[in-house]
Amino acid sequence: GMMSPNLVGDKLINSKLFLDAATKRVRIFDYWYKKIEPVMIAVNLDTGDTTTVDENFTENYQMMDPQTQQALKFMRRKVTTIRVATIMNWILMRDDISPFPHRYFPITPYVGLQFNNEPYGIVQYLKDPQRLANKGVSQALNHLNRSANSGWMNHSTRGASSTVLEKFGSVPGIVINYQEEPPRQIDPTPLSAGHVQMIQFAKDQIKGTSLVNAEVQGVASEGYKALSGKAIQARQQGGLVGNEDLFDNQLLGDKIVGMQLIPMIQQIFTPSRIERIVADKADMASSNMAAIFSQRKADLPVIIDKALKGEYDYIIDKSGGGLSAREAMADRLTNITQTWAQYGQVPVSLIMATLKYLDLPSADVEAIKQEVLQQAAAAQMMAQAQAMGGMGQAGSQAAQGLNGGKQ
């Protein structure tokens, strides 16, 4: 049917919006909206899983065993659904439910901050200082260009030819003949200190407004010649603190995008596809990981089913530009491990603690742990064998001594 242009936000009510004059193509509009409508859901009383009753569920329901069918309870609930309507030339082409498995709009806006319903960011407050700096540089450049050829003091009758001075007075390497008194160039007006101060003031305003100090820029501060590394890091973190709030809405946008990706991953990756990926990864992994995979291969379908039906959260956070506590701990443990290795065998507990704070893939961490434990067990068995061998040698020597005494 026909759809009013006012309902889809077109204030011009112009049908030419649907025709691209440059490409000669017809445009269509996708209108996303929310709607509260009743739906039928099936609740598994044994597991607590809920499923929307649709065509796919009907097919699966017929293949369920009687015990699973008895555990299902059907109920009608009102839920908020995401729908999309496609309009072309104000004709409603379709009005269907969203094809995505989540309840979010697929378009996520990113804004800096919100104030009186007007989005703004830090750039809004940096425009005026930047305009001031541009104006100062422009005026200074204009002054330099005007004073490049400041003119000549020339005697009217005993000097050089005025025509020659006007034409070749600023040409390098030119020879000018004069009669009795040489022409003297007029000293240009020096560049105003006000221009330089205005440019420097604008730069200071930009730094003060953006809170990007010299340490954040990676250069040394004026007046601070000798600073420790911790002092520099503190100043860097201080400059970043004022800017971290500007990215709060960016984190919120990333959070929404992440919450959309989780159900889409669960929808795209089928159990058979996951089993094939895990098998390929196990073949390329170390022998220890391959052994673990072969031991748990029978439980893999159950693990995959729980992973696909589980509910997850998407956590995203911000941090300063300096080292985090985890990175600092990993650096300290790495230094201790290297120092210990110079004097003897590194304890297994120290290696395990270092692996805990290193940002390595879990598969690599498990492989390293297994290898370290195997080496430790082999070293212990060797030490026990050497100890038992020493005891046997001492016993044989004692027996020989006794036999010699009897003789």
Sequence and secondary structure as in RCSB ss.txt:
>XXXX:A:sequence
GMMSPNLVGDKLINSKLFLDAATKRVRIFDYWYKKIEPVMIAVNLDTGDTTTVDENFTENYQMMDPQTQQALKFM
RRKVTTIRVATIMNWILMRDDISPFPHRYFPITPYVGLQFNNEPYGIVQYLKDPQRLANKGVSQALNHLNRSANS
GWMNHSTRGASSTVLEKFGSVPGIVINYQEEPPRQIDPTPLSAGHVQMIQFAKDQIKGTSLVNAEVQGVASEGYK
ALSGKAIQARQQGGLVGNEDLFDNQLLGDKIVGMQLIPMIQQIFTPSRIERIVADKADMASSNMAAIFSQRKADL
PVIIDKALKGEYDYIIDKSGGGLSAREAMADRLTNITQTWAQYGQVPVSLIMATLKYLDLPSADVEAIKQEVLQQ
AAAAQMMAQAQAMGGMGQAGSQAAQGLNGGKQ
>XXXX:A:secstr
 B  GGGGT SS  GGGGEETTTTEE  EEEEEEEEEEEEEEEETTT  EEE SHHHHHHHHTS HHHHHTEEEE
EEEEEEEEEEEEETTEEEEEEE SSSSSS S     SEEETTEEE HHHHHHHHHHHHHHHHHHHHHHHHHTTT 
 EE  TTTSB HHHHHHHTTSTT    BSSS  EE       HHHHHHHHHHHHHHHHHHT  HHHHTS  TT  
S  HHHHHHHHHHHHHHHHGGGHHHHHHHHHHHHHHHHHHHHHS HHHHHHHHHHHHHHS HHHHHHHHHSTTTH
HHHHHHHHH           SS  HHHHHHHHHHHHHHHHHTTS   HHHHHHHHHHS   HHHHHHHHHHHHHH
HHHHHHHHHHHHHHHHHHHHHHHHHHHHHHH 
